[in-house]
C-alpha cells in the first residue's frame, strides 16, 4: 500500500493533517487534492474534533502546484492545445478553499517551511497562521505568467491592504515569516524549535473555547468586509440572537458568575 498523501493524528480534540509529499515539498497533485479534501470532510463531520491543524511533512509546508502533474503540465510540442487552468482551479482549488473557509471548527496552519503559490494561499485560508522563523511565503504566480489564485486575490488585500498586496503579488519575492508577521499577513512567527509546542498550545486553547462562537466570528468578519456599518450592526444582532440561545452562552455566563473555568461543549 502506498503511504497516504495526508497523514492524520489526534491529540484530545485537536486533529492534525500533514501534507505528505516531502520529496516534492508537498506540492499539489490531483491525488493530494482528493486526500486533503476528504480528510477535511472527515474532520468536519467528526463531533470529537474541535480544532484542526494543517501542516507539512519534511522541510516545507507546501510549494504550491506540482507543475509536473498531468492536470497542469503544458504540452510544449508545436500546435498542442493549452491546458485549461481555469478548469483546474474550479475543480480542485475552489472546493478546497471553500471547505477550509467553511469548517465548523477553527483551523490553524503550522507553516514549517516554504509556503509558495497555492501553498501560501492555502495557509492564509486558515483562521490563524503560525510560522517557523525559517519559513517563507511566496506569491510565485507572476514568475510563470499567472495571477494569484486559491483565494489569493481576495485574501491578500484584506490581510495587508491593497498597496502591500499588489507589491507582494506582482513581484513574487520571498517574504520571510518574520516580515509576514510584522505586516499582519500571518498571526505569529516563532523560533523553529518552538513551532510544534506553540501550535499545540494554541490549538488546545481554541479546542477548549466555544466553537460555534469562533466559527461565527470568522464568518461575521468575512461578511462585514462587504457591508456598511448599519448592515454589519444588524448582522451582529442576528448572530448574537442565535448564539444567545446556545448552551455555551449559558455555560459561559454561569462560569463567569461562579468564578470557575467554563466547559464548552457546543459544536
N, C-alpha and C positions, 0 to 999 in steps of 0.2 A: 504494500500500500504506500502511495506517495505521502510525504509529510504534508499536513494541512497548510494552506497558504495563510490562514489566520489561526493563531494559537489563542486558546481561551483558558483563563484561570479565574478562580473565585477566591475572594477573601472576605468573609462575612457577607455584607450586602453589596460589595463592590465587584464588578466583573471587569477584567482587563482583557482587551482584544489586542493582539500583537500581529501586525503585518509581518509575514514570514517568507520573504524572498530576499534574505540578506545579501546574497551574492550579486543581486541586481538592485541593491539599495532600496528594496521593497517597492520598486516601480510597478505601476498598474498594468495588468493584463486583463482580458475579459474574464479569465478564471478567478483572479484575485477580486475583481469587482463582485462576482457572484458570491464568493465565500464571505466577503466582508458584509455585503448587504444581508445575506442570510444570518450571519452572526448578530448583526444589529437587530434584525427582526426577532430573533430568539430572545435577546436581552429585553426588547421592548415588551414581549409577551410574558416574561418571567416575573411574577409578582415579588419574588425574593430579591430581585435586583433593584437597588435604589440609586446606583451611580455606575457609570461606565467610564473606563479609562481606555483611550486609544493611543497606542504607541507602535514603535517599530522594532523588529529584531535586528541585532547586529549594530552597525555603526551609523545607520541612517534612520530617519523617520519614514520618509517616502520621497523618492526622487521624481515623482510625477508619473507621466505616462511612459511606458516602455515602448520606445519608437521602433523596436523590432517586432512588436506584436502585430500579427497579420491584420488586425482590425484597423490599424492606423498607418502601417508602413507603406509608403508610396511605391508604386511600381515605376521605377526610373527609366524603363525602356521607352524608346520613341513611340509616341502615339497612344500610350497607355492611358486608360481612364483614371482620373484622380480619385482619391479616397473621399468619401463623404464624411468629413469630420463632424458636421452637424449631426449626422445620424449617431455617431459615437457619443457625442455629448448628450443627446436626448435619450439614448438607450441605456447608457452606463453611468455617466456622471450625474445627470439631473436626478435620477432616483436616489442615488447615494446621498447627495446634498439634501434632498427633501427628507430622507429618513433621519439624517443627523439633526436637522433643524426641527424635527417634529418628535424627537424621542421623548417618551413620557418620564424620563429621569434626566438629571444633569449629566453632561458628557465633558470629560477633561481630556485634553490632548497632552500627552507627555512627549515632548519633542526631544529626542535623544541624539539627533544628528541633523544632517541636512534635510530641509523640507523645501522641495523645489516644485515649481509649476503647480500642477493639480495637487501635489502632496502638500504644498504650503497652504493652499486654499481649503483642503480637507481639514487641516489642523485649525484654520481660522473659523471653520463652520462649527467647531465645538464651542461649548459655553465658556470654557476657560482654557487657556494655553499656558503651560509651564514648560520652559525650555532650558536645557543644559547650556552652560555658558559657551561651550564649543559648538553649539548648534547654529544654524543659519537659515534664513528664509530667502528664497529667490523666486521672483516672478519671471521665470525664464522664457515666457511665451514669445516676446518680440525677437528673441535670438533665433527663432525658426520661422519668423514671419506670421505669428499669430497674435491674438489678443488674450488677456487673462480670461480663463473660463473656470468652471467648477465654483461658480458664485463669486469669482474674484472682482468683477466689475461692480457688483453690489456691495461686497464686504469691505473692500479697501477704502473707499471714500467715507464710509460710515465709521470705520475704525480710526483713521488717521487724518481725515479731511481730504478735500479734492486736490490740493496742491501737492501734498506728500504722496497721495495715491497715484497721481499721474507720473510723478518722478520715479517712484518705485516700479510702476508698471512699464513705463516707456524705456527706462534704462536697463531694467532686468539685472541690476547688480546684486551681489550678495549682501544681505543685510544681517549683520551679526545679531545673535539673540539679545545681547545686552542693549543694543541700539533699538531693536524691535520693542523691548520692554520700555525703554525711555520714551519712545514716541507714542506709546499706547497701542501698538499693534497686537501685543500679547499681554497676558496678565502678569507673568513673572519670569525672571531669569535667575537661575541658581547655579551654584557650582556643580560640575558634572557628578561629583561623588554624592551630592545631596539630592539629586533629582528623584530617585526612587522613593526615598523617605518623605520628601516634600509632597510628592504626588499622592503617596499613600495616606498621609495625614489629611491632605485636602479632600481626597475622595471620601475618606471615612467621615470627615466633618459634614460634607454635603449629604452623605447617605443617612446621617442622623437628623437632618433638617426636614422640614415639611415639604415633601417632594412636589406636591401639586402647586404650592406657592412658588417654588423655584422655577418650575416649568412655565407657570403663568407669568412670572417676571420676564423670562426670556421672550415669550410671545408678545407681551404688552409693550416691551421696549422696541421690538422689531416693528410692530404695527404703528407705534407712535411716530416713527420717522416720517410717515406719510400723512400725518394728521395735523390739524391746527390744535391749539391748546384746548379750546372748548370740546372738540371731539375726543381728545385724549382724556380730559376730565370725565366725560361721560363713559368712556371705556373703562376707566379706573373704577368708577362707581359700579358698573356692571360686574367687573371681576371681583370686587370686594363683596358685593352682594352674594356672589356664588361661593367664594371662599369662606365667608362668614357663616355659612351653613355646614361647614365641614367639622368632622371630629377633631382634626388637627388644630383648628382655631380654638375650639373649646378646651383642648388639652393645653395649648399654649397659654391661654388665659388662666386656667386653673393652676398650672405650674408656676406662673408668674406670681399669682396671689399666695401660693403656698411656699414660695421661695425655694423651689426644687427644680431639678433639670427636667425638661419636658421629654416625653417619649412619643414621638410622632410615628404614625402608622399608615396614614393615607398614602395612596399612590395613584 
